C-alpha cells in the first residue's frame, strides 16, 4: 500500500544570498578556480593573473573599486611585464604580491606629496610621506608616516624609515590593520589617526608643530581612507579571491 502524500509541514527556508550576490560580483570570472598556483608553471600563473587583471580593469561598472581602484589596476597591469623573465613559480607569486603592494604605496605617496605641499615652509621644512602596506590572507597592515624633514634634502625617492629619521625634525605616524572581507568602517581607523602625535627628533621644530598643524595633517591622512584605501582594499580583495596571491 503506498504511503499517503502528506504535505511537508516545514516551509521552504528563505534562501540566503551569497556574498557575491550582495556585491553583484557573481558573474566575475575566477581564473584560478580549481587550480593550485603552487602546481602551475610561471607562464601559466602569469597568463591567469593577466586575464584577471584585464577583467577587473574593464569592469567599469564596479563602484566599489572606483576610478582610483581602476587606475591602480592599470598601473599593476603595466608593471607585470617585469615578471615575464621569472621562471620559478614561487618567485613569480612573491614578486607579483610585492608589485601589487608597491604600486599602491607609490600611488598614495604621490597623492600625499601633492596635498602636503601647501603646508611646507620654504627653507624651514618640507613634508615627506612614507607608506608601508602588507597583506596576509585577508588582513592588510597599514603603516603611514608623515615626516617634517630638512628643506635641503631630496626625499622624493627615499622609501626607508631609518633614512628619513636621520634627515627629519619630527614624524607623525599612524598604524592600523583591516580585514578586507569586513564591511568598511572608517570610525576605528579615524580614532587611531586622531590619537597619534608628532614624535619630535629635534626641539628646534617644536614651535612649528601646533595643534592646528597636527590636525591638518591628521585630516589629510584620514581623507585617504575612504578615497583611496577602501578602494585599494577592494582591489586587493578581488585579486585575493581570484588568485590567493596573498596567502604566500
MARFITOR-936152 format. One record per atom (N, C-alpha, C, CB): residue in three letters; x, z, y. Coordinates in pm, whole numbers, padded with zeros to 5 digits, always signed. Each point is the difference from the previous one (the first is absolute). Glycine has a CB too. Example, Ala and Ser with C-alpha at 12.3 -4.5 7.8 and 13.67 -1.06 7.14 Angstrom:
<gukes>
ALA+01319+00780-00569;ALA-00089+00000+00119;ALA+00090+00000+00120;ALA-00189+00125-00117;SER+00154-00197+00222;SER+00082+00006+00119;SER-00077+00073+00109;SER+00118-00215-00063;
</gukes>
This chain:
<gukes>
UNK+00085+00000-00120;UNK-00085+00000+00120;UNK+00088+00000+00124;UNK-00184+00123-00123;UNK+00166-00215+00212;UNK+00089-00007+00118;UNK-00026+00115+00096;UNK+00007-00248-00022;UNK+00099+00286+00092;UNK-00013+00107+00099;UNK-00083-00050+00118;UNK+00222+00099-00070;UNK-00305-00009+00124;UNK-00078-00043+00117;UNK+00090-00024+00120;UNK-00196+00129-00084;UNK+00150-00218+00168;UNK+00078-00033+00120;UNK-00031+00103+00109;UNK-00002-00248-00059;UNK+00086+00352+00064;UNK-00022+00108+00095;UNK+00079-00028+00126;UNK-00039+00165-00187;UNK-00025-00163+00302;UNK+00074-00026+00125;UNK+00110+00102+00021;UNK-00206-00101+00100;UNK+00314+00056-00045;UNK+00112+00090+00030;UNK-00039+00090+00117;UNK+00169-00171-00085;UNK-00176+00305+00060;UNK-00041+00089+00109;UNK+00106+00017+00107;UNK-00142+00118-00162;UNK+00263-00159+00129;UNK+00110+00017+00095;UNK+00011-00125+00086;UNK+00123+00154-00160;UNK-00142-00145+00288;UNK+00007-00121+00085;UNK+00141-00054+00005;UNK-00190+00084+00138;UNK+00200-00213-00113;UNK+00132-00062+00012;UNK+00074+00063+00117;UNK-00086-00216-00098;UNK+00214+00251+00077;UNK+00074+00063+00110;UNK+00023-00098+00115;UNK+00112+00150-00165;UNK-00105-00094+00285;UNK+00029-00083+00117;UNK+00144-00049-00010;UNK-00167+00126+00142;UNK+00190-00255-00137;UNK+00138-00050-00013;UNK+00090+00051+00112;UNK-00089-00205-00113;UNK+00208+00247+00075;UNK+00097+00049+00097;UNK+00089-00117+00041;UNK-00004+00234-00100;UNK+00010-00265+00229;UNK+00080-00115+00043;UNK+00148+00023-00024;UNK-00172-00052+00171;UNK+00242-00053-00206;UNK+00145+00008-00014;UNK+00063+00007+00139;UNK-00007-00129-00218;UNK+00129+00187+00226;UNK+00066+00007+00131;UNK+00012-00137+00068;UNK+00126+00196-00084;UNK-00098-00300+00005;UNK+00017-00132+00060;UNK-00132-00054+00055;UNK+00189-00044-00157;UNK-00305+00090+00099;UNK-00129-00042+00053;UNK-00026+00065+00136;UNK-00086-00030-00234;UNK+00130+00154+00249;UNK-00014+00069+00128;UNK+00086-00068+00105;UNK-00047+00217-00118;UNK+00171-00257+00079;UNK+00093-00062+00094;UNK-00015-00151+00008;UNK+00155+00184-00048;UNK-00246-00240-00035;UNK-00021-00145-00002;UNK+00127-00075-00034;UNK-00180+00028+00169;UNK+00252+00023-00273;UNK+00125-00065-00040;UNK+00001-00039-00148;UNK+00117+00132+00178;UNK-00234-00129-00243;UNK-00003-00028-00144;UNK+00044-00142-00033;UNK-00183+00165-00021;UNK+00165-00256+00117;UNK+00037-00140-00025;UNK+00149-00024+00011;UNK-00222-00067+00085;UNK+00296+00168-00041;UNK+00143-00018+00019;UNK+00069-00021-00135;UNK-00008+00142+00207;UNK+00090-00240-00215;UNK+00073-00027-00122;UNK+00111+00103-00019;UNK-00053-00244+00021;UNK+00075+00284-00143;UNK+00108+00092-00033;UNK+00101-00076-00085;UNK-00154+00203+00010;UNK+00261-00255+00050;UNK+00092-00086-00073;UNK+00076+00074-00109;UNK+00022-00136+00204;UNK-00023+00270-00202;UNK+00073+00076-00101;UNK-00093+00061-00104;UNK+00175+00049+00170;UNK-00303-00085-00168;UNK-00095+00057-00094;UNK+00045-00028-00144;UNK-00186-00029+00168;UNK+00196+00136-00246;UNK+00039-00015-00140;UNK+00147-00027-00022;UNK-00224-00081-00040;UNK+00304+00084+00145;UNK+00142-00029-00012;UNK+00083+00124+00029;UNK-00044-00238+00064;UNK+00158+00248-00125;UNK+00093+00109+00025;UNK+00121-00059+00073;UNK-00078+00131-00207;UNK+00095-00102+00338;UNK+00111-00059+00075;UNK+00136+00026-00063;UNK-00135+00026+00203;UNK+00145+00084-00278;UNK+00129+00034-00062;UNK+00035-00094-00115;UNK-00036+00239+00065;UNK-00064-00317-00112;UNK+00024-00092-00110;UNK-00001-00146+00047;UNK-00103+00167-00156;UNK+00102-00186+00287;UNK-00005-00134+00055;UNK+00137-00042+00052;UNK-00242+00033+00060;UNK+00264-00163-00051;UNK+00123-00049+00060;UNK-00009+00015+00151;UNK+00035-00164-00191;UNK+00080+00160+00258;UNK+00001+00012+00145;UNK-00076-00115+00065;UNK+00219+00120-00012;UNK-00211-00239-00046;UNK-00071-00115+00056;UNK-00152+00019-00012;UNK+00194-00149-00060;UNK-00238+00202-00053;UNK-00143+00025-00017;UNK-00049+00105+00100;UNK+00020-00058-00244;UNK+00060+00162+00263;UNK-00037+00105+00096;UNK-00008-00060+00140;UNK+00111+00176-00143;UNK-00014-00256+00178;UNK+00002-00063+00132;UNK-00125-00086+00020;UNK+00252-00001-00003;UNK-00286-00080-00096;UNK-00114-00089+00012;UNK-00131+00077+00014;UNK+00124-00169-00135;UNK-00138+00276+00056;UNK-00122+00079+00005;UNK-00014+00072+00134;UNK+00011+00028-00249;UNK+00099+00027+00299;UNK-00005+00068+00129;UNK-00031-00099+00112;UNK+00164+00170-00085;UNK-00105-00288+00077;UNK-00026-00102+00101;UNK-00148-00038+00000;UNK+00235-00087-00025;UNK-00292+00073-00094;UNK-00142-00036-00011;UNK-00087+00107+00065;UNK+00047-00125-00214;UNK-00017+00251+00189;UNK-00083+00108+00054;UNK+00014+00010+00151;UNK+00021+00123-00216;UNK+00101-00131+00267;UNK+00020+00010+00145;UNK-00070-00115+00071;UNK+00221+00115-00037;UNK-00209-00236-00016;UNK-00066-00115+00062;UNK-00151+00018+00003;UNK+00186-00146-00078;UNK-00239+00206-00029;UNK-00145+00025-00003;UNK-00040+00100+00108;UNK-00002-00047-00247;UNK+00079+00154+00262;UNK-00032+00100+00102;UNK+00014-00057+00141;UNK+00077+00179-00156;UNK+00026-00260+00179;UNK+00020-00061+00132;UNK-00120-00086+00036;UNK+00249+00002-00033;UNK-00302-00073-00064;UNK-00111-00090+00026;UNK-00136+00067+00006;UNK+00132-00172-00109;UNK-00137+00303+00081;UNK-00126+00072-00001;UNK-00036+00042+00142;UNK+00043+00081-00236;UNK-00085-00178+00316;UNK-00024+00025+00143;UNK-00120+00090+00025;UNK+00101-00221+00047;UNK-00186+00242-00149;UNK-00117+00085+00017;UNK+00029+00147-00030;UNK-00142-00195-00059;UNK+00266+00225+00029;UNK+00035+00137-00039;UNK+00017+00088+00124;UNK+00111-00087-00209;UNK-00218+00156+00247;UNK+00004+00083+00121;UNK+00088+00123-00017;UNK-00228-00081+00056;UNK+00241+00133-00178;UNK+00079+00120-00021;UNK+00148-00026+00029;UNK-00165+00077-00172;UNK+00213-00195+00137;UNK+00138-00034+00027;UNK+00019-00034+00148;UNK+00026-00084-00236;UNK-00121+00013+00293;UNK+00007-00032+00142;UNK+00110-00099+00033;UNK-00090+00223+00046;UNK+00099-00260+00080;UNK+00100-00097+00044;UNK+00141+00054-00018;UNK-00165-00091+00164;UNK+00183+00222-00138;UNK+00133+00060-00016;UNK+00045-00007-00146;UNK-00045+00153+00195;UNK-00047-00125-00286;UNK+00035-00007-00142;UNK+00032-00141-00046;UNK-00144+00195-00037;UNK+00069-00293+00088;UNK+00028-00139-00036;UNK+00134-00046+00056;UNK-00247-00046-00006;UNK+00280+00091+00127;UNK+00131-00033+00056;UNK+00111+00058-00086;UNK-00099-00007+00230;UNK+00081+00131-00276;UNK+00099+00062-00088;UNK+00013-00080-00129;UNK-00051+00225+00097;UNK-00061-00269-00154;UNK+00004-00077-00123;UNK+00075-00132+00018;UNK-00216+00104-00068;UNK+00198-00167+00183;UNK+00071-00125+00026;UNK+00151+00024+00004;UNK-00199-00086+00129;UNK+00239+00197-00066;UNK+00143+00032+00007;UNK+00054+00030-00140;UNK-00029+00090+00234;UNK-00049-00015-00314;UNK+00041+00030-00137;UNK+00012-00128-00081;UNK-00113+00225+00014;UNK+00018-00316+00006;UNK+00002-00127-00073;UNK+00127-00079+00033;UNK-00251-00005+00001;UNK+00290+00006+00126;UNK+00122-00071+00041;UNK+00124+00068-00054;UNK-00117-00077+00205;UNK+00116+00209-00208;UNK+00121+00074-00040;UNK+00028-00009-00149;UNK-00041+00154+00189;UNK-00060-00195-00267;UNK+00018-00003-00145;UNK+00103-00103-00045;UNK-00235+00076-00023;UNK+00270-00171+00111;UNK+00094-00105-00039;UNK+00135+00057-00043;UNK-00117-00154+00158;UNK+00155+00269-00101;UNK+00130+00058-00036;UNK+00002+00050-00143;UNK+00033+00064+00238;UNK-00151-00053-00301;UNK-00007+00053-00136;UNK+00022-00108-00106;UNK-00156+00174+00083;UNK+00150-00300-00043;UNK+00008-00108-00097;UNK+00129+00002-00081;UNK-00142-00135+00150;UNK+00249+00186-00087;UNK+00130-00003-00066;UNK+00014+00110-00106;UNK+00095-00095+00209;UNK-00189+00187-00216;UNK+00011+00112-00093;UNK-00050-00041-00138;UNK-00029+00164+00190;UNK+00108-00136-00291;UNK-00037-00037-00137;UNK-00043+00120-00083;UNK+00158-00190+00016;UNK-00130+00311+00033;UNK-00038+00121-00074;UNK-00139+00044+00044;UNK+00243+00070-00021;UNK-00340-00064-00071;UNK-00138+00035+00039;UNK-00012+00136+00068;UNK-00075-00138-00190;UNK+00143+00240+00137;UNK-00007+00133+00060;UNK+00054-00002+00143;UNK+00025+00104-00227;UNK+00085-00176+00246;UNK+00058-00009+00134;UNK-00094-00072+00095;UNK+00230+00000-00101;UNK-00297-00105+00051;UNK-00092-00073+00085;UNK-00115+00089+00046;UNK+00060-00212-00119;UNK-00115+00292+00028;UNK-00110+00089+00037;UNK+00046+00104+00101;UNK-00104-00035-00225;UNK+00224+00091+00204;UNK+00053+00099+00095;UNK+00021-00062+00137;UNK+00111+00122-00189;UNK-00054-00241+00192;UNK+00027-00066+00127;UNK-00130-00045+00068;UNK+00221-00076-00089;UNK-00320+00038+00008;UNK-00130-00038+00057;UNK-00063+00121+00069;UNK-00031-00176-00179;UNK+00037+00291+00114;UNK-00053+00123+00060;UNK+00072+00031+00130;UNK-00058+00087-00228;UNK+00191-00096+00228;UNK+00078+00027+00121;UNK-00036-00097+00112;UNK+00186+00088-00143;UNK-00206-00215+00108;UNK-00032-00101+00101;UNK-00135+00028+00065;UNK+00136-00168-00127;UNK-00235+00206+00045;UNK-00134+00030+00053;UNK+00007+00114+00100;UNK-00104-00079-00214;UNK+00171+00189+00176;UNK+00007+00117+00087;UNK+00087-00028+00123;UNK-00031+00148-00200;UNK+00140-00222+00180;UNK+00090-00031+00113;UNK-00073-00079+00107;UNK+00196+00001-00156;UNK-00273-00102+00116;UNK-00069-00082+00099;UNK-00105+00081+00075;UNK+00039-00203-00142;UNK-00105+00296+00073;UNK-00096+00087+00068;UNK+00071+00091+00100;UNK-00149-00006-00203;UNK+00262+00061+00164;UNK+00079+00086+00089;UNK+00041-00076+00126;UNK+00083+00130-00198;UNK-00031-00250+00179;UNK+00050-00077+00114;UNK-00114-00039+00095;UNK+00186-00087-00144;UNK-00303+00057+00090;UNK-00113-00037+00084;UNK-00043+00118+00088;UNK-00076-00166-00174;UNK+00074+00286+00117;UNK-00040+00119+00078;UNK+00106+00034+00103;UNK-00131+00086-00197;UNK+00259-00095+00160;UNK+00108+00029+00094;UNK-00006-00096+00118;UNK+00144+00085-00188;UNK-00167-00214+00161;UNK-00010-00098+00108;UNK-00114+00033+00095;UNK+00095-00175-00153;UNK-00208+00217+00097;UNK-00114+00038+00084;UNK+00035+00121+00087;UNK-00159-00089-00174;UNK+00221+00190+00115;UNK+00035+00121+00075;UNK+00104-00028+00108;UNK-00053+00136-00203;UNK+00149-00222+00171;UNK+00101-00034+00100;UNK-00065-00059+00125;UNK+00169-00039-00183;UNK-00268-00045+00161;UNK-00069-00063+00113;UNK-00084+00103+00077;UNK-00005-00218-00126;UNK-00065+00304+00053;UNK-00092+00095+00063;UNK+00073+00113+00073;UNK-00166-00055-00176;UNK+00282+00096+00125;UNK+00071+00113+00061;UNK+00087-00042+00118;UNK+00000+00110-00221;UNK+00018-00240+00240;UNK+00086-00047+00108;UNK-00042+00051+00137;UNK+00045-00201-00136;UNK-00176+00218+00156;UNK-00051+00044+00130;UNK+00038+00145+00032;UNK-00190-00159-00028;UNK+00233+00234-00073;UNK+00031+00141+00021;UNK+00151+00026+00011;UNK-00208+00058-00126;UNK+00288-00161+00117;UNK+00145+00015+00012;UNK+00040+00008+00147;UNK+00032-00125-00216;UNK+00079+00194+00242;UNK+00054+00010+00135;UNK+00140-00060-00001;UNK-00139+00209+00052;UNK+00154-00316+00022;UNK+00128-00073+00002;UNK+00115+00092+00037;UNK-00122-00211+00061;UNK+00231+00199-00134;UNK+00122+00079+00020;UNK-00016+00149-00030;UNK+00064-00166+00170;UNK-00183+00204-00218;UNK-00022+00141-00038;UNK-00020+00013-00151;UNK-00102+00046+00227;UNK+00005-00119-00280;UNK-00021+00000-00145;UNK-00083-00122-00040;UNK+00012+00253-00005;UNK-00003-00286-00122;UNK-00085-00101-00062;UNK-00070+00064-00119;UNK+00153-00190+00075;UNK-00260+00127-00121;UNK-00074+00051-00115;UNK+00024-00092-00119;UNK-00177+00103+00151;UNK+00214-00043-00263;UNK+00034-00078-00120;UNK-00084+00048-00119;UNK+00236-00036+00086;UNK-00332-00043-00132;UNK-00082+00040-00115;UNK+00069-00029-00133;UNK-00204-00043+00137;UNK+00171+00122-00237;UNK+00051-00020-00136;UNK-00112+00035-00096;UNK+00241+00052+00068;UNK-00262-00137-00168;UNK-00107+00022-00098;UNK+00053-00017-00141;UNK-00170-00080+00167;UNK+00130+00171-00254;UNK+00033-00010-00142;UNK-00128+00010-00082;UNK+00229+00102+00040;UNK-00252-00201-00126;UNK-00116-00002-00088;UNK+00046+00002-00144;UNK-00134-00126+00170;UNK+00063+00202-00252;UNK+00024-00004-00143;UNK-00135+00008-00070;UNK+00230+00108+00023;UNK-00244-00176-00133;UNK-00128-00002-00071;UNK+00025+00011-00149;UNK-00104-00140+00182;UNK+00047+00243-00242;UNK+00010+00022-00144;UNK-00141+00009-00056;UNK+00223+00120+00022;UNK-00256-00213-00111;UNK-00135-00011-00054;UNK-00097-00022+00116;UNK+00059+00150-00198;UNK-00138-00051+00234;UNK-00097-00021+00108;UNK+00024+00091+00120;UNK-00164-00070-00172;UNK+00275+00142+00174;UNK+00028+00090+00112;UNK+00109-00059+00089;UNK-00066+00199-00140;UNK+00033-00219+00267;UNK+00097-00053+00096;UNK+00054+00118+00081;UNK-00119-00226+00012;UNK+00250+00229+00004;UNK+00068+00102+00081;UNK+00047-00066+00128;UNK+00073+00129-00206;UNK-00112-00072+00318;UNK+00034-00054+00132;UNK+00086+00100+00075;UNK-00215-00133+00006;UNK+00329+00089+00042;UNK+00087+00082+00085;UNK+00030-00082+00125;UNK+00104+00124-00200;UNK-00156-00078+00313;UNK+00015-00076+00125;UNK+00070+00087+00103;UNK-00207-00136-00050;UNK+00306+00079+00117;UNK+00078+00073+00099;UNK+00008-00083+00128;UNK+00134+00115-00181;UNK-00137-00043+00293;UNK+00017-00062+00130;UNK+00114+00072+00071;UNK-00246-00068+00012;UNK+00357-00003+00002;UNK+00121+00059+00058;UNK+00006-00024+00150;UNK+00119-00034-00217;UNK-00074+00137+00289;UNK+00037-00014+00141;UNK+00151-00016+00000;UNK-00199+00140+00089;UNK+00246-00264-00070;UNK+00140-00033-00024;UNK+00075-00032+00128;UNK-00066-00085-00223;UNK+00196+00082+00211;UNK+00087-00032+00114;UNK-00027-00144+00044;UNK+00178+00164-00081;UNK-00178-00189+00210;UNK-00038-00132+00051;UNK+00106-00108-00022;UNK-00136+00116+00168;UNK+00260-00074-00196;UNK+00110-00097-00011;UNK+00025-00043-00145;UNK+00102+00102+00204;UNK-00189-00062-00297;UNK+00017-00035-00141;UNK-00104-00103-00043;UNK+00094+00229-00046;UNK-00051-00322-00039;UNK-00093-00099-00053;UNK-00062+00056-00128;UNK+00134-00193+00101;UNK-00259+00231-00093;UNK-00067+00061-00115;UNK-00087-00099-00078;UNK+00001+00215+00124;UNK-00007-00339-00080;UNK-00097-00096-00053;UNK+00015-00027-00149;UNK-00001-00103+00223;UNK+00122+00114-00275;UNK+00021-00032-00142;UNK+00033+00122-00085;UNK+00077-00223+00071;UNK-00082+00342-00013;UNK+00034+00121-00075;UNK-00121+00045-00080;UNK+00169+00068+00174;UNK-00151-00053-00305;UNK-00109+00039-00088;UNK+00035+00122-00085;UNK-00074-00238-00006;UNK+00169+00318+00054;UNK+00038+00122-00072;UNK-00012+00119+00095;UNK+00156-00130-00151;UNK-00226+00235+00106;UNK-00027+00114+00086;UNK+00127+00069+00046;UNK-00216+00029-00119;UNK+00314-00015+00032;UNK+00121+00075+00039;UNK+00076-00072+00112;UNK+00016+00092-00234;UNK-00025-00225+00238;UNK+00067-00075+00107;UNK-00073+00017+00133;UNK+00083-00166-00169;UNK-00215+00169+00164;UNK-00076+00021+00123;UNK+00012+00146+00047;UNK-00160-00182-00070;UNK+00173+00274-00024;UNK+00023+00141+00038;UNK+00123+00013+00088;UNK-00108+00075-00213;UNK+00212-00151+00178;UNK+00129+00012+00069;UNK-00003-00051+00143;UNK+00108-00024-00220;UNK-00200-00066+00253;UNK-00001-00061+00134;UNK-00127+00034+00079;UNK+00141-00186-00090;UNK-00210+00293+00047;UNK-00128+00034+00063;UNK+00000+00140+00058;UNK-00113-00153-00159;UNK+00025+00173+00258;UNK-00019+00130+00062;UNK-00104+00084-00075;UNK+00061-00101+00220;UNK-00160+00034-00279;UNK-00110+00071-00065;UNK-00076-00096-00092;UNK-00021+00158+00197;UNK-00065-00101-00283;UNK-00081-00083-00089;UNK-00135+00066-00022;UNK+00208-00089-00115;UNK-00312+00006+00110;UNK-00135+00043-00037;UNK-00027-00058-00138;UNK-00082+00010+00244;UNK+00061+00078-00343;UNK-00011-00047-00138;UNK-00130+00049-00064;UNK+00250-00001-00019;UNK-00321-00092-00044;UNK-00124+00033-00072;UNK+00006-00061-00139;UNK-00131+00010+00216;UNK+00092+00069-00316;UNK-00001-00047-00139;UNK-00135+00033-00063;UNK+00251+00031-00018;UNK-00303-00124-00060;UNK-00125+00027-00072;UNK-00008-00088-00124;UNK-00115+00066+00215;UNK+00031-00023-00310;UNK-00027-00075-00122;UNK-00144-00046+00001;UNK+00174+00131-00127;UNK-00199-00242+00057;UNK-00139-00048-00006;UNK-00024-00071-00133;UNK-00006-00024+00252;UNK-00105+00058-00316;UNK-00040-00067-00123;UNK-00083-00122+00039;UNK+00001+00218-00134;UNK+00050-00336+00107;UNK-00064-00123+00047;UNK-00129-00032-00074;UNK+00224-00084+00060;UNK-00257+00160-00165;UNK-00126-00022-00069;UNK-00114+00080+00063;UNK+00127-00044-00210;UNK-00095+00134+00301;UNK-00101+00086+00061;UNK-00056-00061+00128;UNK+00114+00199-00098;UNK-00237-00160+00136;UNK-00055-00049+00128;UNK+00091+00038+00115;UNK-00234+00018-00091;UNK+00246-00107+00186;UNK+00092+00023+00111;UNK-00053+00109+00093;UNK+00076-00239-00014;UNK+00009+00336+00043;UNK-00037+00115+00081;UNK+00113+00029+00098;UNK-00144+00096-00187;UNK+00119-00122+00313;UNK+00103+00017+00103;UNK+00027+00146+00034;UNK-00068-00220+00091;UNK-00032+00308-00106;UNK+00010+00136+00053;UNK+00122+00077-00050;UNK-00246-00002+00014;UNK+00272+00013-00145;UNK+00117+00080-00043;UNK+00132-00059+00047;UNK-00130+00071-00198;UNK+00138-00203+00207;UNK+00123-00062+00047;UNK+00018+00028+00149;UNK-00020-00180-00175;UNK-00088+00168+00252;UNK+00008+00028+00144;UNK+00041+00145+00023;UNK-00176-00174+00045;UNK+00121+00267-00123;UNK+00037+00140+00014;UNK+00149+00021-00026;UNK-00232+00066-00070;UNK+00285-00135-00030;UNK+00143+00011-00031;UNK+00084-00050+00116;UNK-00051-00029-00242;UNK+00015-00086+00297;UNK+00077-00059+00111;UNK-00010+00088+00125;UNK-00040-00231-00094;UNK-00077+00285+00120;UNK-00018+00086+00118;UNK+00083+00128-00011;UNK-00231-00093+00028;UNK+00261+00135-00149;UNK+00069+00128-00019;UNK+00151-00009+00018;UNK-00182+00063-00155;UNK+00239-00183+00156;UNK+00146-00012+00007;UNK+00047+00009+00145;UNK+00000-00142-00207;UNK+00122+00189+00224;UNK+00061+00013+00130;UNK+00138-00067-00001;UNK-00127+00217+00042;UNK+00176-00250+00077;UNK+00132-00060+00009;UNK+00106+00099-00051;UNK-00075-00141+00197;UNK+00162+00090-00281;UNK+00120+00075-00038;UNK+00111-00042+00095;UNK-00071+00016-00246;UNK+00124+00078+00320;UNK+00098-00030+00105;UNK+00141+00015-00055;UNK-00162+00078+00177;UNK+00242-00183-00156;UNK+00141+00003-00040;UNK+00090+00041+00117;UNK-00047-00178-00170;UNK+00006+00141+00291;UNK+00077+00033+00121;UNK-00093+00057+00106;UNK+00169-00182-00052;UNK-00134+00297+00105;UNK-00086+00068+00097;UNK-00018-00079+00129;UNK+00075+00215-00097;UNK+00016-00307+00125;UNK-00007-00074+00126;UNK-00127-00083+00012;UNK+00248-00007+00002;UNK-00314-00022-00115;UNK-00120-00083+00003;UNK-00128+00082+00003;UNK+00126-00174-00124;UNK-00114+00305+00110;UNK-00118+00085-00018;UNK-00103-00015+00111;UNK+00144+00159-00121;UNK-00097-00167+00246;UNK-00094-00008+00112;UNK-00080-00129+00000;UNK+00154+00142+00131;UNK-00104-00244-00201;UNK-00073-00128-00009;UNK-00111+00005-00106;UNK+00209-00119+00074;UNK-00196+00212-00167;UNK-00094+00005-00112;UNK-00119+00088+00035;UNK+00189-00036-00162;UNK-00267-00005+00257;UNK-00116+00075+00044;UNK-00112-00009-00104;UNK+00063-00042+00241;UNK-00162+00130-00227;UNK-00115-00005-00090;UNK-00073-00133+00012;UNK-00023+00249+00017;UNK+00014-00300+00103;UNK-00068-00128+00021;UNK+00075-00114-00070;UNK-00087+00083+00221;UNK+00219-00085-00207;UNK+00081-00103-00065;UNK-00014+00010-00152;UNK+00163+00002+00193;UNK-00160+00121-00244;UNK-00012+00022-00144;UNK-00135-00051-00050;UNK+00152+00200+00016;UNK-00259-00169+00058;UNK-00134-00044-00040;UNK-00010-00152+00004;UNK-00096+00214+00087;UNK+00157-00277+00011;UNK-00004-00146+00008;UNK+00063-00064-00124;UNK+00010+00015+00251;UNK+00100+00042-00296;UNK+00066-00055-00118;UNK-00080+00030-00127;UNK+00222+00025+00115;UNK-00282+00092-00122;UNK-00088+00031-00113;UNK-00116-00099-00006;UNK+00063+00245+00015;UNK-00120-00275+00101;UNK-00112-00094+00006;UNK+00039-00137-00053;UNK-00091+00125+00196;UNK+00212-00170-00160;UNK+00047-00130-00048;UNK+00008-00002-00152;UNK+00129-00031+00213;UNK-00079+00139-00270;UNK+00014+00006-00147;UNK-00138+00008-00065;UNK+00223+00115+00023;UNK-00313-00036+00034;UNK-00135+00013-00056;UNK-00072-00134+00001;UNK-00008+00238+00077;UNK+00027-00316+00029;UNK-00066-00131+00008;UNK+00045-00094-00111;UNK-00017+00030+00247;UNK+00135-00005-00301;UNK+00050-00085-00108;UNK-00084+00013-00126;UNK+00228+00022+00095;UNK-00285+00096-00116;UNK-00064+00028-00129;UNK-00120-00091-00025;UNK+00076+00237+00018;UNK-00179-00238+00068;UNK-00111-00093-00027;UNK+00035-00146+00025;UNK-00154+00183+00060;UNK+00243-00209+00035;UNK+00028-00139+00039;UNK+00100-00070-00091;UNK-00048+00067+00231;UNK+00137+00011-00294;UNK+00101-00060-00086;UNK+00005+00064-00138;UNK+00131-00054+00203;UNK-00109+00184-00210;UNK+00024+00063-00129;UNK-00114-00020-00098;UNK+00140+00166+00117;UNK-00264-00140-00076;UNK-00111-00013-00093;UNK-00014-00143-00050;UNK-00116+00189+00115;UNK+00144-00287-00029;UNK-00008-00139-00042;UNK+00116-00036-00093;UNK-00116-00057+00214;UNK+00234+00114-00185;UNK+00113-00022-00090;UNK-00024+00071-00133;UNK+00154-00021+00196;UNK-00214+00141-00192;UNK-00031+00071-00123;UNK-00093-00083-00088;UNK+00030+00220+00118;UNK-00125-00290-00053;UNK-00091-00085-00076;UNK+00075-00116-00065;UNK-00187+00062+00156;UNK+00284-00118-00084;UNK+00085-00104-00058;UNK+00075+00056-00120;UNK+00025-00111+00225;UNK+00035+00229-00210;UNK+00072+00063-00111;UNK-00092+00020-00119;UNK+00152+00114+00164;UNK-00276-00069-00136;UNK-00094+00027-00109;UNK-00033-00128-00075;UNK-00096+00192+00130;UNK+00071-00301-00058;UNK-00034-00125-00067;UNK+00117-00050-00085;UNK-00158-00058+00188;UNK+00278+00070-00135;UNK+00118-00044-00076;UNK+00022+00090-00122;UNK+00105-00091+00212;UNK-00123+00222-00194;UNK+00017+00093-00111;UNK-00105-00024-00107;UNK+00096+00168+00157;UNK-00222-00190-00117;UNK-00106-00025-00097;UNK+00031-00121-00088;UNK-00164+00101+00159;UNK+00224-00202-00098;UNK+00023-00126-00072;UNK+00131-00003-00076;UNK-00135-00111+00172;UNK+00239+00174-00119;UNK+00134-00017-00057;UNK+00064+00127-00053;UNK+00026-00185+00156;UNK-00077+00302-00115;UNK+00058+00129-00041;UNK+00147+00011+00041;UNK-00160+00007-00193;UNK+00197-00078+00299;UNK+00141-00002+00040;UNK+00048+00139+00044;UNK-00028-00240+00069;UNK-00062+00323-00018;UNK+00041+00131+00049;UNK+00008+00105-00108;UNK-00101-00059+00214;UNK+00078+00018-00339;UNK+00022+00091-00112;UNK+00147+00012-00034;UNK-00224-00059-00088;UNK+00305-00034+00140;UNK+00140-00008-00042;UNK+00091+00071+00098;UNK-00048-00217-00111;
</gukes>
